[in-house]
Amino acid sequence: MRSLPLLVGLAFLVSSCGGSVDSEIDALQQRIEELEAREKADSIVSSTATTTESTAAVTTMTTTTVALATAAVTSTTQLVSDQTTTSIPDDAGEEAASEQVVPYMPPTEPSEDASLCELKDLWRGPNDPVRVGFPRPTENVSPEGTTKYALVPIDFPDAAGEPWEIEEAAKAARGATDYYREVSDGRFEVKWVLSDVFTRLSKPSVDYDPTVGNPWGSKNPWGVVLSEEIIDLVDPHLDFTGVAAIFFYLPKATPSDALINIRGWGHLALEGAHNTDEGSVLFAHGAPSTEGTRINHAWLLAHEIGHTLGPLDLYVFPATGDNLKSLPMGEWGVMSSYHGPAKSMTAWNRWLIGWLKAESIYCRTAASISLVEFTLRPLVLTGTGFRAAIISLDEHTAVVIESRRGLGVDWRLGDQAGILVYTVDTAIGQHQGPLHLQLPEGRSLERSPGGNWPDALLRVGDSVTVRDLTVELAQSGEYDRVRISK
């Protein structure tokens, strides 16, 4: 077994996310329990599979390295029908013909230097792998070009994997590739190294405890011993050259009382979390095999890949329930929740990663504003013009405004349209809620079938006030015209 690299910086555990609090990985299970019932009602997943006999142990292993948007996975299994919960319709990018014509107009006051809106991270140290503010660590995965990730299905003597699950996992990987091609504006390509068989582990699933055997006696659920066992088994058969992270896929048959199926496990470190024959990987992660995670597996992968790029979790832990105290960004970004219809990467995280360039940001300091109007094009659409506005309030706080539509990865929003307004505080870190939605007065926090939670979009005439700044949606159509006043 390979030795774990000595880590100079802070090592992170990650469940559905990265973090360092002993019980933080319970957040995933808590969120799943709260949302599982709603997922059953909102998502109908029809999977038909002709199951062949599952092998009891790994007999052959092949390396399948593909850019999954264009190539199919070589697999020995029976394929299953597409998951409607993770596919994007062909016409998802088309705009409604009845949309009001709102011309793109230049701002009434010019944007200031965009560097004024690069708020410095006041919470993280230089070696920490995730953060909310600038600068983004250069040791993270490059946001441009192609990066490889591995997906390895595993099973156990007490929980055998079924052949159709291999293709289910591969389809989720394809969905994550498509996701990042869109949110990066084509700058970032996810390429997968896929195992096309289940790897049988040595012990029953219920015998693995991810809090035992970790470096320095840590009781965090890093699952280092488990991840090292899996890597030892698959390393002779898979080529991990250039792989940034390894994700493990648990079979549906995994008992619900197995600790790894309740809590998951994960370890993230810029200096390398695990060694392979071809070099170190900075992240290894396994998520529970619950109905909620399986339905949303593509978005779960997108969330975890997000951590390798730098962004942190936007939810609060410990959670206090299904409310804005626990989810201050609601379901309005994949780094907050991967369960709702709006799964795009927020404008702030796109700015932090480097996918939104200076010319796409309308940047002003609050002190320079008395009355200003500007036009935003929808965040999901590329092209000339501003795609987000950032108003710096002080050295670590800003108001962010972005235009959202039921297009692209947000297609399930349907005809919901308007501007999303939230604050960013770079002095607040992981699991503390650094981003906060700003809702119009009187807006209901109740959930509605098919709607994104909460109902946060400002429609024409709606406004919110942050400190002494009032943000109002003046016009909405193909573009959104925004007014800010004091």
N, C-alpha and C positions, 0 to 999 in steps of 0.2 A: 504494500500500500504506500502511496506517495505521502511524503510529509507535507503538512500545511505550511505555506510560506510564512515567515516571520513578518508580521504586519507592523509598520511603524506608526501609521495613522489609526484612526478610529475604525474598527470593524463594525459592519452593520449586519443585522439580521433583517430578513424581509419575508413577510408572509405574502399577502397580496400587495405588499409594499415594503419599503425599507424602514428600519427604525432600530432603536437601541434600548427600549424599555423592556424589562423582563417579561411582562405579560402582554406586550403590544400586539403580538401575532394573533391574540384572541380577537382583535378588531375585525379580522376577516370573517371569523365564524359569527360574531355578533351581527355584522351587517348582513351576512347570508341568511341568518335566522329571521331577521326583520323583513327581508325582501323576498324570501323564497315563495311565500304564499302569493304575493303580487306577481312574481314571475310566472307562476302557473296560470294565472288568469290572463296576463298580457301577452304571453308568448306560447304559441302552439308549435311544437317541434315534432314533425312527423318523420321518423327515421325507420325505414324498412331495411332489414339486413338479413341475408342468408348466412348463418353462422356456420363455419366449419370448425372442426375439432381444434382446440387451442393446444399448442405444444406446452409441455410442463416445464421446459427449460429452454434456454437459448441454444439453438443448434447451429443457426447460421445468422450472420449479420452482414448487411451491406451498407456502404455509405452512399446516401443519395443527397447530393448537393445541388440544389436547384433554386433558381429565382422563381418563386412559387406562383407568381402571377401569370407566368407564361408556360410553365412546364408542369406535367403531372408527376406525382410521386410513384416510383416503382414499388409496388407492394404485392405481397402474396395473399392479400386479403380480399374479401368481397366488398365492393364499394357500396356506400350508402347514399341516399338522396341528400341533396343540398339542404343545409340548415337555413331556413328563412330568417332566423334571428341574426345571422352574421353576414348575409349577402346584401349587396347594394344593387337595387334595380338599375337596369340600363338607362332609364330616363331620370335617375335621381338628380342629375345636374341640370335638368331643364327647368326654366322659370315659368311661373303661371302666366298664361296669356292675358289674364285680366288684371295683372299687376299695374298699379298706378305708375304713371310716368313721372319719375323724380330725376331730373337731370343732375349729372355730376357737376357741382359748382366748386370753384376754389374757395378756400376759407376766407372769412372776412379779415382775419389777422393771420400772418404767416406762421408756420411752425418754427419753433426754436430749434437749436442744435439738439439732435436726438440723444446725444450723450448725457444730457441733463436727465433723461429718463432711464438711464442705466443705474438703478438704485443699488448701492453696495450691500452685499449680504453681511449683516451684523450678527448673525447667529452661528454660522458655520466656520470651522477652521479651514485652512488651505488644503488639507488632505481628506476632507469629508466628501463622500461620493455624491451626495444629493444636497440641494440647496434651493432657496427661493430667490436670491438676488445675485448680482454680478460680483466677480466674474465667474463664468462657468469653468470648472476644472478642465484643463486640457487633457488630463489623464482619462477623462470619460471617453466614451465612444465618440468618434468624429461624427458630426451631424451632416456631413456631406460625403457622398460616395457610397460604397457597398460595405456592409458589415454582416458577418455571419453569426448566426445563433444556432444552437442545437436543440432538438426536441426528442426526448428519449422516453418511450412508453415503458413502464415497469409494472411487474405484477409479483404475486406472492403465493406461497403454498396454500394460504387460506383465501386468496382472492385472485383467481385467474382472469387474465384479460381476454376479451373476445376479439376475433379478427376484424370485425367492423369498426372497432374503436380505433384501430390504426388509421383508417381513412378519416374518421371523425377528427382525430388530432391533426392530421395533415391539412384538412380543410380549415381548421382554426388557424393554423400557421399561414395558410394562403391569405386568410382574411387580415391577419396582422401585417403581412407584406403590403397588401392593397391599402390598408389604413395609413401606413407611414409614407407610402408613395404620394398619397393625397395631402396629408397634413404638412409634409415637408416641401410641397410644391415641386415634387420630383427630385429633390436634392438628396434624399436618403433612401437607399434601397436595402431592404432586409432580405438576406439570403439564408436558406435553411440547410442544415445538415440533419437529416432525418433518419432515425432507425425505423426499419419497416417490420420489426418484430418486437414482441414484448421481451424485456430482460427479466428473468426470474431471479428474485433475491433469495438470500439464504434462510431467512426467518419469516414467520408469519407477520403480517402487517401490524398486528396488535402488539408485537414485541419490540417495535421500534419507538424509541422516545427521543425526539429531536433536541431535548434539553440535556441529554446525557452524553459525555465524552467530548465536549467542546473545548477549545483552547482556553487556558487560564481558568478552567473550571466553571466557565460561564453557564448559567442556567437559561440563557436566552435560547429559543428554539432555532438555533442555527442549523441543526441536523448535519453537522460536519461528518460524523461517522457514517451516516446513511449516504450522504452524497459521495463520500470517498469510496464506499463499497460499490455504488453504481458506476462511478467513473472507472474503477478497477475492472469491472466486468465488461464494459463496453469499449474501453480504450483500445484493445487490440483489433477491434472491428470497425471503429469509426475514426475518421481523420478530423481532429479538432484544430487543425492549423487555422489560425486567424479567428477562431470562435471567441466571441466576447462573453457569452453567457450560455449556460446549459439549463434547460427547463425540463422537468420530469412530469410525466403524465400518468396519473393513477387510474386503474380500471374502475369501472362503475361498481364492481363487486366488492370494493374495499369496505370492510365493516365500518359502520358509522361511529363505533366506539374506539376505533384505532386513533391514537393520538395524532398521527400524521394526517388523518382524515378529518380531524376536528380543528387542528391548528395550522397544518401545513408547516413548511420549514424553508429557511433560506439564509444565505450569507453573501454579503456584498462588500467588497473592499477594493479601492483603487489600485492597491499594490498587488492584487491578485488574491482571490479567495480560495482557489483550488488549483492544483497542478494536474496537467495531462501530459502524455508523452510528447505532445507537440507544443507545449507551453502552458502558461497559466491562463485561467479565465477569471474575470473579475466578479462573476455572479453565478450562483447555482440556486435553483428555486424549485420547490414542489408545492402545488396548491391542492387543497382538499378536492375530492371528487364528488361534490354535492350537485344537486340538480341545477342550482343557481350558477355555479361556476362552469358546469358543462355547457349550459345554454349560451353562456357569454364567454366561452373560452378564448375566442379571437380577441375580444376586448380585454380580457385578463392578460393575455400575452402582450397586447399593446401597452397596457398599464406597466407591466414589469419591464418591458423594453425601455419605456420612458425613464425608468430609474437609471439605466445605464447611460442615458444621455444627459442626466443631471437633475431634472425636476424631482421634487419630493412629493410625499403624500399630502393631499389637501384636506383630508378629514381629520377629526379630532379623536384622540384616544386617551383615556377610556371614553367610550361613547356613552351618552345618556339617553339614547333612544333615537327614533327616526325623526330627527328635528334639525333645525339649523345650527343648534349648539354643537351637534355632532358632525353635521355636514354643512359647514358654512358656505360652501360653493354648491350645495345641493347636488343635482345630477347634471351639472353643466360643464363637465370636463372629465376626460378619461382618468386623470390623476386624482379626481375626487370620488367618482363612482363610475363603474362600467355597466351599470344596470339600466339606466334610463335611455330614452331616445336620443339625447344630445351627447354624443360620444367624442366630439372633436377635441383637439388640444386647444386650450385657451390661448388667447392672443399673448398674454404675458409669458407663458411658457414657450411659445413660438419665438418670441422676442429674446428670451433668455437663451434658448438653444441656438438661435442664429438664423432661423428660417424666415422670420419677418425682418426685413432689412430697414435701414433708417428711412428710406424714401417711402416706406409703407406706414410709418408711424407719424401721427400728428402729435407732437410733443410740445407741451407748454408747462411753465411753472405757474402755480396757482396765483402767485403774487402779480403775475403779468396780465391777468385776466380781469376784465370788467364785464365785457359782453363779447362773445365770439360765436360764430357759426361755422360749421365745416361739414363736409359730406364724407360718409363712410361707405365703401363698397362691402358686400358681405364677406366675412372672414374666410369662407371656404372658396372664394373665387379669386383667381390670380388676375393680374392686369395692373394697369397704371392707376394710381390713386391711393388714398389712405385706406388701410384695412383695420386700423385700430387707433384709438387716441389714448395717450397717457398724460395725465396731468399730475405733475409732481407737487405734493403738498409740503414735504420736508425731506430730509436726507434719507429717510427710510420708508416713507409712506407715499402712495400715489393712488389716484383714481384711474381705472382702466375702463374704456368703453369700446365695445365691439358689436358689429352687426351680425345677427344670426338668422339663418334661413333653414328650411327643410330641404337642404341640398347635400349631395355628397354623403359623407359618413353621418351627417345629421338628417338624412332623408326621412327618418321616422318622426321628425317634428311636423311633417305635413305642411299645413298652411300657417303654422305658428311663425311669426316674423316680428322683428323689432330689434332694439338694442339691449345688450346685456351690460349692466354697470356693476363693478365690484371694486373693492379696495385691495391693495397689496401692502403688506407691512413686512419688510425684510429683516426686522428685529425679532420676528416670530418664526419659529422653525417647525420641524417635523412633528406631525400629530398635534399641533397647537392651533391650526387654522390660520395660516398666513394670508389667505385670500378670503374675502367676505363679500357675498352678494349684497347689493343694495336694492331693496324692494320699494316700489311705490307705496305710499301710505294706504292702508286698508286692504292691501292685496292678501288674498286668502292663502294659507299654508296647507290647505287640504289637498289631497291627491285626487286626480281625476283620471278615469280610464283612458289610456292612450296618450295622456299629456305628460310633458316633462315636469319634474318636481324640483323646486317650486315654480309657480307661475311667475317667473322673474323678468320676462321681456317687457321693456317699456314700449307701449304702443303710442300712436300719435296723441299728443296732449299730456301723456304721463310724464312725471318728473320725480327725481330724487334729489335730496340735498345732503351733501357731505361737507361737514364744517360749514363754511359760508359759500360754497359753490352749489348752484342748482343746475342739474343736468336734465334737459328736456328733449324729447323726440319731437321735432317740429314737423317733419314730413317723412313719409315712408313709402317706398315702392321698389323699383329696381335698386335704388340706393336709399340710404337713410341720411336725412339732414338733421344734425344735432346742434342744439343751442346750449351754451354754458353762460351763466350770468352770476353776478354777486348781488 
